[in-house]
Amino acid sequence: MSGGGLDVEAFLDRLRGIAAEWESAHSQLETLRVVASSRDELATATADSGGTVVDLQLAAGLRRHGSDTVAASILEATSQAVEQANSQRAELVSGSVALAVGGRKQAAEEALREG
């Protein structure tokens, strides 16, 4: 539809594009896993998109390092994994929000030009 009205098909195409981007971001959020290791590589942690540690791997031969060193390595690896997962989640969410806002703004501007 043109000539003073909103081009419904173009508007629907934009909405479909936004929906596809949101679906992609949602899928990435569901499968997001971040793996981080301590500098000494004694501990490797995996965090999900919610910032939950879902796996922790410890290197062999930990007894010779002492409990304080092992504890520090675990904390380093887990905090890095959680921080990186939270950062990636924030990027995905902010990108989706920006896409939706931009699409809405563009549709409104086009409607004003055509109207």
N, C-alpha and C positions, 0 to 999 in steps of 0.2 A: 504494500500500500504506500503510495507517495502522493505528492501534491497537497501538502498541508497536514498530512497525518503521519503517524509513526509507521515506519517500515517494519511490520510485524515479523516477517521472516528474518530480517537482519537482526532484530532484537532477540528473537528466539535462538538464532545461531550464536549470538554472543552469550546468551544464558547457557546454552549447551556447552560452549567452550569453558565457561566459568565452572560449570558442574563437573566437567572432565578434569579440570585442574584441581578442584577440591577433592575429587575422588582419588586422584593420583597422590595428593598430599596426605590424605587419610590412609591410603595404602602404605605409604612410606612410613607414616607414624606407627602403624600397626607392626611393621616388620623392622623398625629401627633397632639396631644393636650396635653398641660402641664397645670396642675392646681397647683397654689401656693396660700397660705394664709399668711396674715400678722401675726406677732407673737401674736398680741392681738386677732386675728381671727375676726376682724371687717370687713375685706375685703378679698374676694377670687377671684382671676383672672384666666382666662383661655387664653393661647396663642397658636397660631397655629405654623406650621413649618416655616412660614415666619417671626415669631416674632411679629405678630399682635395680640393684645388683642381682643379676639372674645367674651368674656363674663366677666361680673363683677357682683359678688354677694356681697351685703352689709348686715351685721347682723342687726337684729331688734334692736330698741332702740338707734339709733345713736345720737339722740339729746342730750343725757346726757354726751356724750364724747367731744363735742365741734368740731368745724370745722377744727381746726389745727390737732387734733388727727385723725379725720376721713381722712383728706387729706393725712397725713403721712402714714396711714394704706393702703390707696388705692395705693399710690406710691410704697410702699414696696411690696405689693402683685403683682402689675403689673410688676414691674421691675424684681422680682424673676421669674415670669412666663416667661417673654420674655427671660431672661438670660438662663433659663433651656431649653427653646424651641430652642434657637440658638445653645446651646451646643449639644443637641441631634441631631439637623439637621447636624451639623458639623461632628459628629461621623458617622452618616449614609453616608454622602457624602464621607468622607475620607475612610471609609471602602469599598465603592463601587469602588473608584479610585484605592485603593491598590489591590483589587481583579482583576481589569482589567489589571493593570500594571503587577501584578504577573503572571497572565495567559498569557499575551503576552510574558513576559520574558521566562516563562517555555516553551512555544511553540517554541520560537526562539532557545533556548538551545537544545531542542529535535531535531529540524530540523538540527542544526549544527552537533549533534552527529550522526544522521542518514545519513546526506549528506556527 
